[in-house]
Amino acid sequence: MASKYKGKNHLVYGVGINDLPNEPTRWIVNGKVIRCPKWRLWEGMLRRCYRPEKRSVLPYKGVTVHPDWIYRSKFNEWLNSQPQNNWQELQIDKDLLVKGNKVYGPDTCCFLTNRENLIFSPRLSTKLGCVFLNHSHRRRNPWCSRTEFGVVKYQGYFSTKEEAEFVAMREAIPYVIEIANANPHRFIRDAMYRWIDDWKRELAILEERARVATSRNALPLFEIK
């Protein structure tokens, strides 16, 4: 029979309040420690926001937790209300619903797959593709363009960085639209479409930059429906 270890009633990372002292934070099963999934998610969120070495990392710099979610019970209430029954297989996200958000809270968070979380991230908010300088290629076309969504796909070599950025983003957006369309939850899809609309506008800007930066004819804007 599994023995239970009850969570201690102390501040977690100097902030979090475990107001559910009778609910375990972990179990020992056959000699192995099994952490409570809800506790692990709540504790991990607090760790990213309030552990000193994490607070200095750019993605979490200035990020805080909503006053309600300081309490374990309030976080669990939100967790139990989410439409995804498979939340243990997903990742909690604070960026999709509110762009530029810096607060983990009940109105700003949702669950995404790992791939969705990587795509709809501030770190990829301006360029969906990858562009790099290839010194081994002939000098007149040194810039390489590629997208990396599960499968690496190279679009070719270009004479300017602007042209490579445009092609990388042009090829990535249709794939991202497929990802958004596949999500079963309307409120998540709508948020993804807002990000995609911003990327379409960014694509038009990149096309103009590529047109100015190259002496060739303007590249055709990828038709996005």
Stockholm file with secondary structure:
# STOCKHOLM 1.0

chainA/1-225         MASKYKGKNHLVYGVGINDLPNEPTRWIVNGKVIRCPKWRLWEGMLRRCYRPEKRSVLPYKGVTVHPDWIYRSKFNEWLNSQPQNNWQELQIDKDLLVKGNKVYGPDTCCFLTNRENLIFSPRLSTKLGCVFLNHSHRRRNPWCSRTEFGVVKYQGYFSTKEEAEFVAMREAIPYVIEIANANPHRFIRDAMYRWIDDWKRELAILEERARVATSRNALPLFEIK
#=GR chainA/1-225 SS CCEEEECCSSEETTTEECCCTTSEEEEEETTEEEECHHHHHHHHHHHHHHSHHHHTSGGGTTCEECGGGGBHHHHHHHHHHCSCTTGGGSEEESSSSSTTCCEECTTTCEEECHHHHHHSSGGGSSCSSEEEECTTSCTTSCEEEEEESSSEEEEEEESSHHHHHHHHHHHHHHHHHHHHHHCSCHHHHHHHHHHHHHHHHHHHHHHHHHHHHCSSCCCCCCCCC
#=GC SS_cons         CCEEEECCSSEETTTEECCCTTSEEEEEETTEEEECHHHHHHHHHHHHHHSHHHHTSGGGTTCEECGGGGBHHHHHHHHHHCSCTTGGGSEEESSSSSTTCCEECTTTCEEECHHHHHHSSGGGSSCSSEEEECTTSCTTSCEEEEEESSSEEEEEEESSHHHHHHHHHHHHHHHHHHHHHHCSCHHHHHHHHHHHHHHHHHHHHHHHHHHHHCSSCCCCCCCCC
//
